[in-house]
Amino acid sequence: MPDIGSPFGVDLATTLFGAGLSLLVSATVMRYGYRIPQWTSIELLAGSGAALAAIGGVLGIVLALRGLR
């Protein structure tokens, strides 16, 4: 039985999520980019790490609740 979520060998949900996330990050940088030079390297790393941890945590919980992991 073919996988309806992956008709071309690419997971469409993951591709769409990644594209949407890219657009959101781009829009945020365009809107608030002037503030970035004011931040220290530690603040940038902490913010990036917190965002990735939050996204990974939510994704993990969703996958676990759906029984996929």
N, C-alpha and C positions, 0 to 999 in steps of 0.2 A: 504494500500500500504506500503510495507516495506521501511525502511529508508536505502538507499544504503550506506550512510556514517557510519552507525552503525549496521553492520550485526551481531555482536556478543554481542550486548548490551554495546559496548565500542565505543566511538567516535574515529575513526581511525585518523582523522586529528589532534585532540588534542594529541593523544598518540604519533604520529610521530613528531609533533612539540616539545613536551616535551622531547622526546628522542634526537632529534637533538640539542635542546638547552642544554641539559645535556652534550652532547659530546662537544659542543663548549665551554662551561664553563670549562669542564675538560681539554680540549686542551689548553685553555688560562692559566689555573693555572699551567699546566705542563710547558708551555713556559715561563711564567713570574712569577712563584711562588716564585722565590728567592727574588723578590722585596717586597713581602707582609710583611715580618717582619719589613721593614723600614717604613711602613705606620702606622699612629696612628689609634686608634679606631674610631675617628670621621671621618677620611678619608674613612675607610672601610664602615662605615654606610652610609655615603653620597654617595659613589659610588654604593653601593647595592641599596639604595633607588632610585637613579637616573635611574639605569638600569631597575628596576621594574616599575617605573613610565613611562618610555619611552615605554617599551614593552606593558604595559597595555593601554597606550594612543593609540599606533598604532593599537593594537588589537581592541580597542573600535571603532576607526574610520573605520577600515575595516568592522567590524560587522554592523555598522550603515549604511555604504555605500551599503552593500549587502542587507540591509533591515531585518537583523536578530535580531536587537535590536532597 
